Amino acid sequence: LILLDACRENPFVRHMRRTVATRSVGRGLARVEPAAGTLVAYAARDGQIALDGDGEHSPFAAAFLRLVKVPGLEINKLFRLLHDDVMDATANRQEPYTYGALPGREDHYFLAR
């Protein structure tokens, strides 16, 4: 399980240019294709910039910190709720996204039930 809340925009994007046709230069972090049994949770969908927010934490971190304390909340459900919370908090300007999947034979929790 990898959580990535990277709020920074690439400071070099204005000065970068493509030199190879297979490379892209853009905003935000690129999409990942994790190995089987790995879940990567990004604060923002590929190509988007994660917002810092107005409080002590980013919208992603604030939602995660609230939801991770909920007993019995399965990890996949946690990230679906986190998605909705961040979309609401940012007026749909930031969409958290998960790539990959955890094994499905058992449920996964941050806290014991």
N, C-alpha and C positions, 0 to 999 in steps of 0.2 A: 504494500500500500504506500503510495507516494502522494503527498499533499503539496501542491505548488501554488502559493499565493504571491505571485511576482507582479507587483503593481507598476513597475517601471516600463516606460516606453523606450525603445531602442534609441539612444541619443545620437547614433551615427546614421540613422536611416536616410536623412537628407543628403548626406555626403557619400553614401554607398551607391553603387550601381551594379547591375548584373554583369558578370564577366563570363559566366557559363550558363547556357540555356536551361540547365536543369536546376539551377539555384534561383531562389526568389528572395527579394528584399521587400519586407513589408512591416506592418505594425504587429505588435504582440509576439507571442511565442508560437512556434510551429506545432502542428499536430504530431502526436506520437503514436507509435504502434507497439505497445508493450508486449512482452512475452506472456504466454499463457499463465494464468494464476496471478497476474499483476493488475492492480487497479491504480490508475493515475488520475487524481482529482485536481483539475486546474481551476483557478479562481475565475478564469474567463475562457471562453471558447477560443480555438485557434484563430489567430489573426486579430483578436480583440485586445484591448488594453483593460486591465483590471483597475478599478477605481480605488483611491485611497480612502474615501469616505470622509465624514466630518468629525467622527468621534475618535476614541483612542485606538480603534481597530478598523480595518477595512470592512466593507460589507460582508465579504467572504469569511474573514476571520471571526467577525462578530457572530454570524450565523452558526459557524462551526462550534465556537466556544459555548454557545447556548445549547445546541443540539447534542453535543457529545456528552453532556451531563444527564441526558434523558435515559433512565434505566430501561433496558429491554428494547431499545431502538436498534434494529438491524442496520448494518452499515449501508446497504444499498438504499434502504428507506431514508436514512439520514441524509444521503447525498441528493435524493429526490426532493426532500423538504428544504435542504440548503439551497438547491437550485431555485425553488419557488420564492424563498425568502430574499435571496439576492436580486432576483428579477424584480420583485416588488420594491425593495429598498433603492434600486437604481433606476426605477421607471423603465425597465426593459433595456437599459443601456449596457448591462453586463450580464452575460449568461454563463454561469459556471458549467463546466462540462467534465464528464469522466470518460476516460478511454480505457479499454481493456475490461477484464472481469475477474472477480474472485471465484474460486471453485464453488460449484453449486450444491455439492453433496451435504453441506452443513451451513447454518447461518453464522454470520460473523458480527461480533459486537465489540464496542470499545469498553463497555462496562458489563459486568456479569448481570444476568437477569435476576 
